[in-house]
């Protein structure tokens, strides 16, 4: 899984989570949505700014006014813009944005991602995965534990090959979410998948490699097998701390190459 493959998986995850509201693919509607949404999230259009009128944007993007109206409705549903009579469509304050929307997540964590942006992503993961892991230690079935062992073995085989490592790493973390046996946590699976894939994209070229995290995944599995909820939760926190450190190394390495 190279960065192009990860990006494709990110778009698929976003579309799956957003349903009919999100357009993460390559359709004309999706392309315009991504262009305008990205320009808002990265700050090209600031809160309070008025979007150009439909005629101007139609000419600029080479699409019909109908497509632009549909895109504006989707952006409004994500909390990014609002349309008012006589004042037109304006960008809403960041506090109104739905940052858990998968498209907004993708627009936020693009090539210009900063360490502060990524920290928010790991804070989200810390709020979900350790709690899911504690439940998994109490409720995991033998089949699920076998799935976790299989994912871990593929991670060992991948070593420092980030492209190969990402696939079983995702499977490992997604299996833990399913192990929780909680339907509400399960409903977060697509959102968490998007967060995980973004994490992988940010650390794919980690100069420290990936193999050093295998032992931490082994610790998580061992605690789940031992049915130790508290130790599983703590082990996942340690794992996420290391993943965030790896991300910072990757971002620093990319910054030096620019």
N, C-alpha and C positions, 0 to 999 in steps of 0.2 A: 504494500500500500504506500505509494509515493504521495507527494503533496497533491498532485492532480487527482489521484484516486480518493484521497481523504476529502478533498473539496467536493467531489461528486457525491460521496457518502453524506457529507454535511448537507448538501442541497436536498438529497433524498430524505434525510431525517427531518429537515425543516418542513418539507412538503407533507410528510406523514403526520407530523404533529399539528400543523396548521390547518390541514384539511382543505376545504374549498377557499378559505380565507387567504392562505399563503401561496405564493407562486415562486418557489425557489428554483424552477427549472429554466429551460432555455427558450420558452415561448416568448413571443413579442411582449405580451403582458408582463411576463416574469422579468424580461430584460429591462423594461421601463421601470417596473417596480423596484428592482435592485438598484438601478441608477439613481432614482430619486430618493429612495430610502437611505442608500449609502451616503448621499450628499447631505442629508439631514443629520444622520447619526455622527458623521465625522466632522460636522460643524460648518460645512460650506454654506448651509442655510441655518441661521441661528434662531433660537426661540423668539417669536414675535415677528420674524421676517414673513413677508407675504410671498406666496408662490406666484410665479408669473401666470398671466392669464392663459386660458386654454389655447387661444390662437397662437400665442408666442411659443408655448411649450410644444404644441402640435408641430409647428414649423421646425423647432430646434431638434426634436426627437424623431421627426418623420413618421408620426403616427396620427391616427384620427383623434378627434376630441372625445369620442366615445371611450376609447381605450384610456385616455387620461382621466376621464371621470371615474372609470372603474378603479384605476390605480389609486386615485385620491380617496375613494371610499375605503379601500383596503388599508391605506395609511392611516385614515381616521380611526379605523377599527383597532389599530395597533397603538392608538393614543398619540401619534406623532403630529397630526395636523387637525385643525378644525375649520369648518366653513361657516361663515356668518354672512347674513344679508348685508350688502353694501360695502363690507370690508374685505370680502374675498376669503381665500383660504390661507391660513397662517400656521406657522410651526408652533406647536404647543411647548410649554416649559418641560424640561427634562423630567421633572417630578411626575408628569402625566404619562410618560412613555411606559409601555409594557415591556420591560427589559427581559421578561421571561418568554416573550414571543420568540420563536425560533429564528424568524427572519431578522429581527432586531439583534438577536445574539450574533448572527452571522455578520451583520453589517458592523457591529461594534468590534468584533475580533477579526479584523482584516490584517493586511500587511503592516499597517501602522500601529498595531497593538503595543501598548506600553505595559511595563511591569505592574503599574497600579491597576490598569484594566484587568490584567490577568489575575491579580490578587482577588478581585471581586468574583471571578469565575471559581477560584478554589474555595472561597468562602461559601459559595453556593454548594459545592460538592461536599464540603465539611458538614454542612447543615443536613445533608441527605444520607450520604453513604455510611457514616459510622452508625447511625441509628438503624439503617437497613441491615448492616452487618450484625448488630446485636440481636435483631430478630432472626436473622438467618441462622445464627448459632443455636437458637432454640427450636427452629422449625425446619431446617434443611432436610430434604429427603435423601436417601442413599443415591438415587439417580442424579440428583442435583450435585451432590458431592462428587460423583464420578465426572460430571460435566466440568466441575471446577478443577479437578485434578487434570483432566485432559487439556484444558486451556493453559494451565500452569506448565505442563510438559511442553506444549508448543512454544511457550515463552522461553523456556530453557533452550530449546532447539534454535530459536531465532537469535539468541545472544544479543549482540550489539547492532544487529540489523534492524534499524528502526522501522523500515517498511514492513518486515515480517512480524516484528514484535507487536505492532499496533493492533493487529486483528485479534489474536488471542487475549491481549490485554483488555480490549473492549469486551470480549466475551466473558472474561473473568468478572469484571465489574457488573456487567448486566446480569450475569447469573446470580450474583449476590443480591441484587435488587429483587429478582424473582423468588429467591429463597426466603425473603422476608415474609411471604405469604400474606402481605397486606395489600388489598386492592387499591388503596389510595396511593401508596408508594409505587405500586405497579403502574398507576396512571401517569407517574412522573418518568416512566422509563424512556419515552421518546425525548423528553426534555433533557434527561440525564445523558442520553446517548449523544445529543447535540453538544452538550458541555464536554463530554469525554472526547469526542472527535476534535473539537476545537483545541482541547488540551494536547492531543496527539499532534495536531498541526503545528502547535507552538513549540513542541519539543522534539519534532521529528529529526532535527539536525543537532541534537544535544551533543556537544563535544565530549561529554563524559560517557556517552553510550547509554544503553538501556539495561544491560545484564545485571548491573549492581542492584536493581530493584527487585530481582527475582526472589532473593531471600526474604524480602519484606512481604511479597505475595505468599511465599511459603508460610510465613508466620501467621498471616490471616487465615489461610486454609487450615493450619494446625489448630488454631483456636476454635474455628468453626467445628472441626471434627471432634474436639474436646468438649463441645457445647458450652464454651466459656464466653458468654455474651459481652461482659465488660472488657475482657482481653481482646476480643475481636474488634470491638469499637476502638479501643486504644491503638491496636495495630494498624487499623485503617487510617487513623489520624497521623500516625508516623509515616505511613506510605504516602499520604497526600502532602505532608510537609516536604518530603523528598521530591515528589513530583513538582511541587511549586519551585523548589530550588533548581531543579533541572530546567524548568521553563525560564527562569531568570538567566541561567547560563546560556540557553539558546538565544534569548532575546539580546543578550549582551554580545554574543558572537555575531549575530546578524548585524547589529549596530556597527560593529567594527569593520564589517565587510562593505558597508555603504560608503 
